[in-house]
C-alpha cells in the first residue's frame, strides 16, 4: 500500500485511532440542523464494542486485518466521509462488502455498527422507528381497570408513549451524535422498486419526524435506540449533527434510479487477490499455516475455480481451510470433498 495521504481519515490499517477528529466540517450543502452544536452537548456513540459482530466479521485475531483495504477502497471511503454521502458497494455475494462497514467502525472508533438487513417487504419506516400501539392500548386498559375497579370514575392517562417506541437502525444513526455512527443497509437490491427513492429525502435532509410524538407538543420523550440505549427525542424530531457513514451493499441483482445513484459514492468490490485472502484467513484462523501448506494451495485453488467455474464466496474458502486444518486436505478423498462441496460455485445447481 502507498503511504497514507494527508486528506485520509480512514487509513485501512485496521488499527484503531482518532483520525475522525481530523475530519473537516461538512460542505455547506451537507451541513445539518445540529451541525453548530458544541461537541460537549452531544452524546458519544456507545464505547463498548459490539464484540460478537466485530469478531464475526473481522476475525478474532488481528481484527482489522480481515479486511485489507486497497488504495481504491480507502480513497472512496474517505470521499464518502468528507462529502457526507452514502457509499454504495456492489459486487458478487461473499466478496466482503459488508465487512468494510465493520472495518471503518473498528478503525475510527465509531461504536457498534447499526445493521439494517433489507428484504422485499422492507419500508422506510422500518428503518426509522417502530411503535407498538396495540401494546400501549392493552397496558392502558389493564391500568384503567385496576384504578377504576367496580366504582367507575375518570379514565387515567395511558402509559408514557415512549415506552412503546424504539428507533430503527436508520433512526438511531440520525440522532445528533458527537461523531458519525456507521449504518450498514445490507442487500438493498432485495427491496421493492420504490425503496431507494424513499431513502432520498432522509439522506438529503438528515432528519425526520415521528408523528406520534410530534402530536404531544415540544416536550421530550424517552425512547429506545436500536442498540438498546435510552435517548430523549424532543418534539418528535430526530435530526443529525454529523451525517452517518452509510454503507449500502448490493449483489448487482438490479439497477437503481439515477437520482439515487448521483447521491452515492459508488465502489465495486472485485475478486480479492491472494494477499488479501491470506490476510482474511490469518485474521480468522491465526497466522500460522497448521495444515502443511494447505493455505497457499487452497487460495490458489479458490481463485482458479472462481476464474474458470463461477461465483465463489470468501466464506467458502474459510470453511475449506478450517476443514483442511482438521485433516480433510491430507488425502484425495478429502480433497475431492473440499472441491466438490465446500468450493462448489454458487451459481451452479
N, C-alpha and C positions, 0 to 999 in steps of 0.2 A: 504494500500500500504506500502511496505517496505521503509526504509529510502533511500533517494537519494544516489547514488553511485558516487564516485569521477569522473569517466570517463563519466558520463552522461552530455550531453549538453542540451538535451531536457528532462524535468522532468515530463511532463504530468500533471502539476498542473493547467494549463490554465491561470496562472498569468504571464504577460509579464516580461521578464528580458533580460539581456545582456549576457547570457551564451554562445552565439555564438562566443563571443570574446575569449572564452577558448578553442575553437576547435583547436586541434593541426594541424600542417602543414600536407598537403596531403602526403600519401606514395609516394615514387619516381615514381612508375608506374602509379600514378593517378595525377601527377603534370602537369599543363597545361601551355600554352605559356606565359601567363601574371602572372604566379604564383609568380615571383620575383618582381613584380611591387610594388612601395611604395604605401601603402594604401591611402595616401593623393592624389595620382594621379588618383585614381579610383573613379567613382561615387557611391554614396549610392543608394540603392533601394529607390523608392518613399516612402516617410514617411507618406503621407496622407493615412489613412486606407481605404480599399475598404469596406465602411460601409455596403452597401446593401448585398454584398456577405457574409461578416463575420456574420452579424446578421441572415441571412437566414440559414447559416449552423451551427452556434454556439449559436444561441438564442440571444434575445435582453436583457436578464437579465443573468448576470453571464456567459458571452460569453464562456469562456474556459471550463466551467463545462459541456457543452453539450456533449463533447467527453471526457469521463473519461477513460483515457488510463490505461490499466492494465500493470503489470510489463513486460509481454512478449512484448507487443507493444512498450513500452518505450525502452527496450533493442534493438529491431530490428530497430527502428527509429534511435537510436544512432549509431548502427553498420553502417547503410546507410550513416549517416553524417560523421563518421570517415573514412570510406573506400571510400567515394565519389562514391557510387553505387546507381542505381535506386532501389526503394522499390516497389516490385510488390505485391499488395494487392488482394487477391482472397476471394470470399465469395458470398453468395446469395445476390440478389438485395435488397437494402434497409437496409443493416446492418451497414451503416455509414462509408463505405470505403473512399469515397471522403472527408468526414468531417475531417479525420485525416490530410490531407494536410492543411486545413484551421486552424486546431488547432496548428500545428507546426509553420506555418507562424505567427499566432497571438502571440504565446508564445515567439518566438525568434525574433520578430520584423523584419521579413524578407520582409515586404512590401506586396502589394496585390498578391494573388495567380494568376498565369498565367494558365488559364484553356484551354485545347485543347480537346474538345469532339470528339471522333472518330466515323466515320461511315464506311460503306463498301466502300465508294468512297474516303476515306482519303488517301493522299500520303505524303511522307516525305516532299516534297517541300511545301505543305500547311502549315506545322508547322514551316518551316524555313523562308520563305518570300513570298510576292506576288508582282507582277509587272504589272501595268496597262499600257501595251504597246499601246493599242488602244487609251486610253485616251491621252497619250502623243502625239501620232501622230495626233490626232484630234486637240489638242491645238496648235501643231506646224503648222498645216495647216491654222488655223484661224490667227495665228500670222503672218505667211508669207503673207497671203492675205492682211492683214491690212497694212503691211510695204511696199509691192510692189505696191499696188493699181493697176492702169492700165498701169503703166510705165515699168513694168518688173524690173530687177535688180537682185543682188545676193540674194541667199536664206539664210536667217539668221539661226543661230544655233537653234536647237529645245530647248524647255524649259528644265531646270535642271531636270535630270533623277530622282534625289532623291525625288522630289515632287510626283512621281508616284510609289513609292516603300515603303512598310512597312514590318517590321519584324513580323513573326508569333509568337505564344507563345514559341515554342522551340527556334527560333532565338533570341527572346528577352531574354530568360533565359540564353543563351550562350554569351551574352555581358559580357565584363570584369567588373562586379560589385564588389564593395568592400566586400560585403558579399553575400552568395549564395541566388539566388531567388528560390521560390518554384514553381515548374511546375507540374500541375495535368494533366496527359494524361488519360482521362476518358473513360472507357469501351473499352480497347484496343482489347478485344476479338471480337469486331464487325468489325475489319479491315480485309483486304484480307490477304491471306496466306503469302505474301512476306513482309508485312509491318514491323513485328518485326525485321526481319533480316535487313531491310533498316535502322532501327534506330541504329544498332550496331556500324557502323563506326563513326557516330556522337557522340554516347555515349563514344566510346573509345578515340577519338581524342579531343573532346571538342571544335571543331571548324568546320567551313565550309566556302565556298567561294560563293559569289554572282557573277556569270559570267558577268552579265550586268554591274556591277560596276567595276569588275576587268579589263575589256577591256578598261576602261577610264584611267588606269595607277594608280600611287601611291597616288594620291590626295585623300582628304577627301570628302565624300558626306554625306549630311544631310538627314536622313530618319526617319520615324516614327516607334516607337515600338508598340507592340500590346496593350499596355496600354496608347497609345496616347501621348507619350512623344518624342520629337525630340532627336536624337543621331547622332554622326558622325561615319561613317564607313570608314576606311582608306584602300585603295587598294582593296576594295571589300571583305575583310577578316573579319569574326566575330570569335573571339577566347576568351574563358572564362579565368578568373583568378581563380575563385572558381567554381567547378562543381556544378550545381544547385541541390537542393534537389528535385529529381524527384519521384513522386508518380504515378504509373501506376495501374489502377484498372481493374479487370476482374471479370465477373459474372460466371466464371467457365463453360463457354459455349464452350471452345475449348482448345486444348493442344498447347503449344508453343515450338519452336525449342530448343534443348539442348544448342546451342551456345548462345541463348538469355537468357535462364534461368540461366546459370552459371555466367552471368554478373549482375544478380539482387540479392538483398536480398529479400527473399520470406516470406510473412506473410499472414496466413489465418485468416480472421475475422469470428469468430463463432457467435453463438447466445449470445446476451448480457445477463447478469444476472440482477435480479431485482434492484440492487443498481445502476447499470449504466443506466438502463432505467429510474429510478426515477430522476437521475441527468439530463438526457436529457430533461425530461418533465419539471423539475424545471427551466432549463435554458430558455426554450421557453415560458413557461406559468406562471412562477413565483413559488416561493417556497411553497406557501400556497395551500392546497387542498380545493378548494371552492365548491366541489361537494359532500360534506358529506361522505368522504371516498371512493369515486369512483376511485381515482387514484390507490390505492393499489389493489382494486378489478379488475380494467382494466388491470393492469400489470399482475396479476395472470391469468386472462382470456386470455390475449395475449400470454403468454408463454405456457399455457396449449393447446391452439388451434394450436400454432406453433409446439408443440411436436406431437400432435395427428392427425392433419389435413393437414399440409403442410406449404408452404412458406408464411410468413408474413413480411412486411417491417416495419421498425421503424416509418416511417411517417404515416402508418395506425393507429398505436397506438396514435400518436399525434393528428390525426384527430378525433379519437374516444373520446379522453379525452376532446378535445375542445367542441365537441357536448354534452358530458356528463355534462360539466360545464354550458352549456346553457339549461339544464333540460332534456336531452334525456335519462338520466340514471335513472330518477325518477319513471318510470312506465314500466311494462312488454312490452308494445308495443314498446316503445323507446329502451329498451334493445335489443329486437329482431332486430330492425333496425340496431343497432350498430353491433351486432354479425353477421347478415346475409349480411350486405353491407359494413360497414367500416372495419370489421375484417374478411373479406372473403379471404381465401387463394388465393394467386396469381396464383398458378398452377392448379386451378380448373376452369372449364368453367362456 
